[in-house]
Amino acid sequence: MKRDNQSSLSEFLLLGLPICPEQQGIYYALFLGIYLTTVLENLFIILLIRLDSRLHTPMYFFLSHLALTDISFSSVTAPKMLMNMQMQNQSISYAGCISQVYFFLFFGGIDSFLLTSMAYDRYVAICYPLHYTTIMSRSLCFLLVIMSWVLSFASALLHTLLLACLSFCGDNTIPHFFCDLSALLKLSSSDTSTNKLAILIVGVMVITLPFICILVSYGCIGSTILRVPSTKGICKALSTCGSHLSVVSLYYGAIIGLYFFPSFRNSNDKDVIVAILYTVVTPMLNPFIYSLRNRDMKGALGNILKRRTFSPYCALNLDRCCDLFCLIRC
């Protein structure tokens, strides 16, 4: 592929978050805390799943990959955003910007496919419990994860190659805290119709179809749950599914509203706020929603504490320790 014209821009200028200079310090501490929390709690989940053999099940297999992806997804944008908040120079090189777009789309796509795989796993576990081990075999789990990585790699590479073909000869100011694909298309002096068509087609396959599959899976789960005679079981299952759906809706709703309905957007500030939700907030919420309130995870932590001969008091009062951790994190 060739670019229409050789780009004359060697760097872009990121305007960052729409906040007052006097509040930079407060927001810097806030987002630094969110980012560190995201990294630590996801690493904590990966470590627990790795060390406890009882967590070597399909659900936790997907969860460990989701945790790794959330760390990577958040790390694509958050460190650069935090660095720019502390520096006067908010520029990013052309190569750095293109690379950021690629990894952002890559890990974002993996996140989408993994959430779909986890929804399917819960669907099989609740709707077909007697056939769960047969359906969710080791080979199927590996296949779903591999397909998530391959499809995300292909979609991100397509968008990156099409973006690299464009020329940027005018304004180099990006009204965002990272190199957003739609913002870059607005800056290009080339014809972007092919890029926009690719966003629509690939977006349907990577975002819309997985989102529909998740909704169908949880719809079937809800239908099955309502047929359960136990009121306590219904409340517990609905609570779990509701919390999962809230994170899924936040993630997909923000992305679909931001990229699929640009005509409804009239403010760059709103775009940045919505982007914060799915790039910074959602990766922090996923571990808490999917695992930190899970009894299996608490049991795994208890076994590790006993095995490593940590404090007996903490091991005997594990539920209190985990609940206290959740309260502090919130």
N, C-alpha and C positions, 0 to 999 in steps of 0.2 A: 504493500500500500504506500501511496505517496501523499504527502500533505499538499493541499491546494497551493499554498505559498509557504516558504520557510518562515517559521514563527520568529518574530523579532523580540519577543519577550523572553527574558531569562529567569524571571521570578514573578511571583504574584504577591499581593498584599492582602493579608487576612485582617478584616476589621474586628473580628472577635465578638464577644458577647455585648449586647446592648445595655451596658451598665455604666453608671456614673464613675468617674475616676476616684471619687472619695470612697466608693464602696468596693473598690478592687480588692483590697485586703480581705474583707469579709467573704466575698465570693470566692477568692482564691483558697482560703482556708476551708470553705464549705466543699468546693469541688475536689480539693486535694483529699479531704476526708472521705468523700464518696468514692473516689478512685481507689484509695488505699483499702477501703472496706471491701470494694468489689474484688480486688486482687486477693486479699487475705482470705475472705470467706470462700471464694472459689477454689483457691489452693487448699484450703482446709477440707473442702468436700472431696477433691481429687485424692488427697492423702488418705482420708478415711476409707474411701471406696477401694483404694489400692491395698490398704493394710488389712482390711477385714474381709475374709473369704465369703462371709454370709451376704455381703453386698455385691457379690459377683453375679448379678442377675441382669436381665435385659434392661429394666428400668434404670438401674444405677449405671449400667454401661453407657446408655444414652446420656444420663445426667453428667457423668464424668467428661464426656466429650462436649456437652453444652457448657460446662464450667470452664473448660479450656478455651472454648470459642469465645465465651463472654469476656475472659481476660484479654484475649487478643483483640476482640472487637472494640473494647473500651480503650485499649492501649494504642489503637490506631489514631485516635483523635485527642484523648484526654491529655497526654503528656505535652503535646504541642500547644494545646490550648492553655495549659497551666504555665508553660514556659513563656508564651506570648503575653500573658497577664503580668509577668514580672519583668518583661523587657520592653524597651522602647522600639526595637526593631521587630516588626511583626511580619516580615517577609518570609516566603517559602519558595524554594527554587522550583523551576519548571519540572525537573525530574522528580523532585520530592513531592510535588503536587500530584503528578500523574501516578506515582507509586502509592500515595495515600488514597487516591480514588480506587485503585485496584484492590488494595487490601481491605478497604472499607466495604466494597461490594462483595469481595470474597468471603470475609467472615460474616457479613450480614446475611448472605445467602445460606451459609452453613447453619447459622442460627435458625433460619426459617425452616429448613428441611429437618433439623433435629427436633424442633418443637412439634413438627408434624409426626415424626417417628415416635416421639413420646406420647402423643395423643393416641396414635394407633396402638401402642403398647397398652395403654390404659383401657382402650376400647376392647381389646382382646381379653385382658385380664378380668374385666367386669362382665362383659357380655358372653364370653366363652371361657369361663374359668377352668372347665375340665379339659379343654384342648389347648390351654395356654402354653404349656411346655413344648407341645408338638408344633404349634404355629410359630411361636417366637423362639425358634431354634438359634443356635450360635451362628450358623451360616447366614441366616436371614438378618440378624443384628449387624454382622459385619458388612453384609451387602448394603443395608440401608445407610450405614455410616460412610462407606466408600462412595456410594452414589451421591451422598450429600456433598462430599468433598469434590468429586469429579464435576458434578453439575454446577457447583458454585465457581469452581476454577474456570470452566468454560464460559459461563455468563460474564464473570468479571473480566476475563481476558478479551471477550468480544467488545465490551464497552470501552475498555482501555485502549484497544487498537483503533477503534473508531474515533475516540477522543484524540489520540496522538496524530490522526490525520488532519485535524483542524488547525487552522492558523489563528494566532492571537497577536494582533498588531495594534490594538487600541488600548482601551482602559484595562488595567491589570488589578483592579480592586475587587476583591471578593467579599461581599457583605455577609460573612459567615465566620465561624470559628475553625472550620476545616474546609478542605477543597471539595465542595459539594458539586456533584456532576451537573445538576440543573443550573447552578450558578455559573459554572464554567461554560456551559453551552450559550448562556446569554452574553458572555464576554467575547465569544468567538466571532471573527469576521467572515467565517466560511458558512456554507449552507449546512444547517444542522438537521435537516429533515430526516436523513438516514439515522442519525443518532436518536432522534425522538421516536422514530418507528421501532428501533431496537429496544428502547426503554419500555415501550408499550408491550411489545411481543414477549420479551424476556421477563418483564415485570409480571405479566400474567402467569407465566410458568413458575417463577421463583417466589412470588408473593401471593397472588390471588388464588391460584389453585391450592397451594398448601393451606392457606387460610380457610378456604372452603372445606377442605378435608378435615381440618381441625374442628370446625363447627359441626360437620356431619358426625364426626366421632363422638364429640361431647353430647350431641343431640341423642345419639343412640345410647350413650351411657346414661343420660338423664332419663330416657324412656325405660331402660332396664332398672334403674334405681327406684323409680316410682312404683314398680311392681313388687319391690321387696316389702314384706310385711312388717319388718322391724322399723319403728319410727326413729330409734337412735341411729340405726345404720343409714337411713335415708338422710338424716340431718348431717351426719359425719361425711357421707359421700358428696352431698350437695355443697357442703362447706369447702371440701377439697377441690371439687370441680369448679366452684365459683371463684376461688382464689386463682386457680390456674387460668381460667378464662379471662380474669381481669388483667393478668399480665399479658396474655396473648392479644387481647383487644387493645391494650395500650401500645404494644409493639407494632402490630399490624395496622391498627387504626391511624397511628401517627405517620407511618410510611405511606399508606395508601392515600391519605389526605394530603400529604406533602408532595408526592410525585405523580399521582394519577389524576388529581383535580387541581392543576395549577391555576385555573381560571378563578377559583374561589379565594385565592390568596391575594391580599392587597397590602401586606406588610412584611418586610424582610425580618423585622423583629419577631413576628409570630413564627416565621419559618425557623428561626434560631431556637426559640423556646421549644417548639415541637421536636426539633432535632435533638435537643438536650434530653428529652424524655426517652427516646429509644437508643441513644448512644451512651448515655451516662446513667440514667435512673434505672431503666429496665435491667441491664446486666447486674446491677446491685440487688434488685428485687428477686431475680430468678432463684438464687440459692436459698433465700429465706422462704419463698413460696413453695419451692419444690422439695426442700430437704431439711432445713434447719429445725422445722417443727415436726419432723418425721421421727417416730419412735424407733425405727430401725437405725437411724443415724445416731440417735442418743445412745442406743445400746452398743453400737460400734465404738463410739467414743468412750463409753464405760469400759469396754474390754481393753482398749488401748491404754487407758489410764491405769488399769490394774496390771496389765502386762508390763508397762514401763515403770511400775512401782511409784506412781505419782501419789499425791496426797490422798489418803484413805477417806478423808472427809469429803473431798470433791467427788470421789468415785461413788460414795454412798449417797450423796445428794446430787446426783447427776442432773436430774430433772430441774432442780433449782438453779444449777450452774448454767444449763442451756437456756432456761427461761430468762435468767439474768442477762446472759449474752445477747439474747434477742431484744430485750428491753433497752439495753445500752445501744445496740445498733440502730434501733428505731429512734 
